[in-house]
Amino acid sequence: MRAHNHGFTLIELIISIVIFAIALTIITGLIAPQARQSADPIIQLRANELGQSLMNEILAKSFDEHSERAPPFRRCSESSLDAEDCTSSENLGSEEGETRTTYDDVDDYIALSDQPITNSLGQVLTQYQGFNVVVTVVYDSDFNSATANDGVLAKRVTVIISSPNGEEYGFSAYKGNY
């Protein structure tokens, strides 16, 4: 009597390898997109941190170059004709020779647009490599974004953070002329 050999034939082995390869391809196809998306919350968190900290820094500054934050407190005025006038909408931005450490009013921060991400001391922040910042400041006294440059009661400050994955995160606030 002959003993029966219990094993796999070559054809059975090839079929099982093909089935295993198909299953592995399907599973990998489902997991790979999840791995890419797992970084999104970290990028969103960093964009939010950057936008909020920059907005806090900007809003801590004076309304205008001609405003006083120390006694005697003085507002800039669109009706006066002397040096107390508010900066015209065409001249918003940093004054010549100013750096971020010497910015003294909200519209100076327009100069930060499309620069490397730094802190207020000018040190490059490597954790924000690949991010971009665009800051806009416009007069918007009626508090609607449809019309701009409509009086000197308020400035609308908008910060747009672009992340390395192409997403944009917007932050907007008003600074009043008080």
C-alpha positions in Angstrom: 0.0 0.0 0.0 1.2 3.4 -0.9 1.0 6.3 1.5 -0.8 9.4 0.3 1.2 12.6 0.2 -0.7 15.5 1.5 0.6 18.7 0.1 0.0 21.5 -2.4 0.4 21.2 -6.1 2.3 23.9 -8.0 -1.0 25.2 -9.5 -2.6 25.5 -6.1 0.3 27.4 -4.8 0.3 29.9 -7.8 -3.5 30.5 -7.4 -3.1 31.2 -3.7 -0.3 33.7 -4.3 -2.4 35.5 -6.9 -5.4 35.7 -4.5 -3.1 37.0 -1.7 -1.6 39.6 -4.1 -5.1 40.9 -5.1 -6.2 41.1 -1.5 -3.0 42.9 -0.5 -3.4 45.4 -3.4 -7.0 46.2 -2.3 -6.0 46.7 1.4 -3.1 48.9 0.5 -5.3 51.0 -1.8 -7.6 51.6 1.1 -4.9 52.4 3.7 -2.6 54.6 1.6 -5.0 57.6 1.3 -5.6 57.5 5.0 -1.9 57.7 5.7 -1.6 60.9 3.5 -4.6 62.5 5.3 -3.2 61.7 8.8 -0.9 64.8 8.4 -3.8 67.1 7.6 -4.8 67.8 11.3 -1.2 68.7 12.1 -1.0 71.1 9.2 -4.4 72.6 10.1 -3.3 73.0 13.8 0.0 74.8 12.7 -1.9 77.1 10.3 -4.3 78.0 13.1 -1.5 78.6 15.6 0.3 80.8 13.1 -2.8 82.8 12.1 -4.0 83.4 15.6 -0.6 84.4 17.0 0.0 86.7 14.1 -3.4 88.3 14.4 -2.9 88.8 18.1 0.4 90.5 17.4 -1.1 92.8 14.8 -4.1 93.8 16.8 -1.9 94.8 19.7 -0.5 97.6 17.7 -1.9 101.1 17.1 -4.6 101.8 14.6 -2.5 104.2 12.6 0.9 105.8 12.3 -0.6 109.0 13.6 -2.5 107.5 16.5 -1.2 107.7 20.1 -1.5 104.8 22.5 -0.1 106.7 25.4 -1.6 109.8 27.1 -2.7 112.1 25.7 -4.5 109.5 23.6 -5.1 110.8 20.1 -7.1 109.4 17.1 -6.1 110.1 13.6 -8.8 112.1 11.8 -9.8 112.3 8.2 -11.1 115.8 8.6 -7.9 117.5 9.9 -5.3 118.8 7.4 -2.2 118.6 9.5 0.2 115.7 10.6 -2.6 114.1 12.6 -4.3 112.9 9.4 -4.8 109.1 9.0 -2.5 107.4 6.6 -4.2 107.4 3.2 -5.3 104.1 1.8 -2.6 104.3 -0.9 0.1 104.7 1.7 -0.8 101.8 4.0 2.2 99.6 4.8 5.4 99.9 6.7 7.4 103.0 6.8 10.9 103.1 5.2 13.4 101.4 7.5 10.9 99.7 9.7 11.3 96.1 10.5 9.0 93.7 12.3 10.5 94.5 15.6 9.7 98.2 15.1 6.3 97.9 13.6 4.0 100.3 15.5 0.6 100.2 13.7 -1.5 97.5 12.1 -0.9 98.4 8.4 2.9 97.9 8.8 2.2 94.2 8.7 1.3 94.3 5.0 5.1 94.0 4.5 5.1 90.4 6.0 3.3 89.1 2.9 5.3 86.4 1.0 8.2 86.5 3.4 9.8 83.5 5.3 7.8 82.8 8.5 9.6 84.4 11.4 8.7 85.4 15.0 8.5 89.0 16.1 12.3 89.0 16.7 13.1 88.0 13.1 14.1 84.4 13.9 13.0 81.9 11.2 10.5 79.3 12.5 11.4 76.0 10.9 8.2 74.3 11.9 6.4 76.6 9.4 8.6 75.7 6.4 6.4 75.5 3.4 3.8 77.9 4.8 3.1 81.3 3.4 1.5 84.4 4.9 -0.4 87.2 3.2 -1.5 90.2 5.3 -3.9 92.8 4.0 -5.2 95.9 5.8 -7.9 98.2 4.4 -10.2 100.9 5.8 -13.6 99.4 6.3 -15.8 101.6 8.5 -19.1 100.1 7.7 -17.8 96.6 8.7 -18.7 94.8 5.5 -16.1 93.4 3.2 -18.1 94.4 0.2 -16.8 98.0 0.3 -13.4 99.0 1.4 -11.6 102.4 1.9 -14.8 103.9 3.1 -13.7 106.0 6.2 -11.2 105.9 9.0 -13.3 104.5 11.8 -12.0 100.9 11.3 -9.4 98.9 9.5 -10.1 95.3 8.4 -7.0 93.1 9.0 -7.0 89.9 7.0 -4.4 87.2 7.4 -4.3 84.3 4.9 -2.1 81.3 5.7 -1.2 79.0 2.8 -0.1 75.5 3.9 2.3 73.2 2.1 -0.6 71.0 0.9 -2.2 74.0 -0.9 -5.0 74.7 1.7 -5.7 78.3 2.7 -6.8 79.4 6.1 -8.2 82.9 6.6 -8.4 85.1 9.7 -10.0 88.5 9.8 -10.6 91.1 12.5 -11.3 94.8 12.8 -9.1 97.4 14.6 -11.0 100.5 15.6 -9.8 104.1 15.5 -10.1 104.9 19.2 
